[in-house]
Amino acid sequence: MRIARLWAVARKEAIQIRRDPRSLGMAFGIPMLLLFLYGYALSLDVDHLRTIVYDQDRTAISRDFLKGFTESGYFTVVAIAQNYREVEWALDSGRAQVGLVIPRNFARDLDLGRRVPVQALLDGSDSNTATIALAYLEGISGRYSDRLVSERAGQACREPPVESRLRVWYNPELVSKNYIVPGLIAVIMMVIAALLTSLTVAREWERGTMEQLIATPLRVPELILGKLLPYFAIGLIDVALAVLAGTLVFRVPFRGSVTLLLGLSLIFLWGALSLGLWISIQTRSQLVASQVAVTATFLPAFLLSGFVFDIGNMPGWLQAITHVVPARYFVTILKGIFLKGIGLRALGVEAAFLTLFALLVTVAAKRTFRKSLE
């Protein structure tokens, strides 16, 4: 392999990219657009739930009970119902997601030490939101009950025999953006990297310049690596821009090593770029190649990488399939470096899998290219 020939191919590819506005937009514009679009649109935080209240007691005690819900930040009262039908209508129309119904004689029954049922109605058409809202409701009402029992027993100032000291590591505020954005970077880079290189060889066939390349003394490894080099540079720039946007715009903490991130990103890009090149060699059509590249990368990366859906909750056969999705390992790497600040020792398995994937795809691309030339 000669460096001069390798550099000539890389320079030729870089010139083609520079002269093609579509490629430039795809290389730098689309990743940032997708990051901001999905970064702001995707959020698993559930707060400010639209709530309608039907307080049949209308006492200071009932208002004190409701105060715990409104001050939590999880519930926002959008309407005060005058009857039960208004609660039903608000839930049916989607005006409210939660309905709270406080019965008559709420304060009196509490004074008498009776158990008082408070009805909470949830819109179960969004099961995820309803499940989280149910946990909020149980937690707030449970704390109110504990405080009430403690005060009436004359033990308000007495310390409990067991004190739970809970700590959430790596993401103390449980902000969903902190783990969505790193995963989103992995998904976007997987798609964009494969999409960019899926057009390289197909472009040569469509323009009729492949015959000229074949006539040169270029060897297959020189041609493949030369075509990949400019995209390695583009990919690293995209990763750097995405990391800057994640930390500066979305305020995601970055606790790890920048050098380690760039090094592992190179391995990931090697596999993703080689996959796109392999697709380009097989199809010989830019349109078909781009469609295959997006289909082969976006859905697996989005659904099977653990970016949104927990892999541990998937069926066993589907969990096995996720092991061949490179984005799965890059998601783990990004979350580990961003949130945990861990090093290569903890990410060795992920790095090994990415390296193996890159080697296999590169070898496949090399063999397919040789067959296509023959």
C-alpha positions, 0 to 999 in steps of 0.5 A: 500500500502506497501513501501517495496513491492513498492520499490521491484517492482521499483528495479526489473524494474530498474534492467531490464532497466539497463540490457537492452541496447535497453531500455537505448538507448531509455531512454537517447540516442533517446531524445537527438538525436531527440532534436539535429536533429529536433532542427537544422533542424526545423527553421522558420526563412527566411533569405539569400533568393537566389536572381537574379537581372536584373538591366536594368538601371545600375545607382548609384541610382539603385545600391543604391536601391538594396543595401537596399536589400543586406544589410538587410541580408534577400536577397543574390544575387546569380546571375546578369541577362543579360536578362529577360529569365535568371531570368525566368530560375533561378526561374524555376530551383530553383537556385533563390527564388526571382527575382528583375527586375529594369526597364530602366530609373529608376533613370531618372523617379525618378528624374522627380517625376514619380512612378516607378514600380520595378518587384519582382518575387517570387517562390510560390511553398513554400508559407510560404517562399514566403509570408515572402519574400513578406513582406520583399520586401514591407518593404524595398522598402517602407522605400526607398520610404519614405527616397526618398520623405523625402530627396527631400522634404527637410525634412530629419532632420524633425521628423515625427508627429507620431513615432511608438515605437515597442517592441517585448516581450519575443523574441525580435529578433524573433528567431524561435529556441526560441519557437521551442526548448521548444515545441520540448522538450514537443513533444519528452518527450511525445513520449519517456515517453509513448514508454518506459512504453509501453514495461513494462507489455508486456515484463512480458507477453512475458517472462512469468514472469507475472504469478510469479508477480500475485502469489505474494501478490502485489496489483495492485496499488503497481505494477503499481506505482512500474513499473512507478517509475524508469521511473519518474527518467529517465523522469526527467533526460531527461527533465533536459538534454533537458533544459541544451541542449536548453539553452547551445547549442541552446541559448534559454533564460530560465527566469523561475523557475527550481523548477516549471518546474520540478514539472510540468514536473512530472505531465506531465510525470505521464500522459504520462507514465501512457498512455504507461502503459495502452497501454502495459496492453492492447496489451501484445506484445512489438512490437504492444505496441511500434507501438501503443504508437508512433502512439498515441503520436507522430502525436497528439503531433506534429500536435495538440499541437501548437508546429508548427501549431497555434491552433487558425488557425485550424477548430473548431472541430479540436481545440476541439480535441486538448484539449485532447492532453497533449502535448498542455498544456506542450508546453504552460508550457515550452514556458511560463517558458522558454521565459516569466518566468511566475509562477504557477498562470499563468499556473494553467489551464494547470497544472489542465488539465495535472493532470486530464489527468494523473488521468483518464489514471491511473484509466483506466490502473488500471481497465484494469490491474485488468480485464486482471488478472481476 
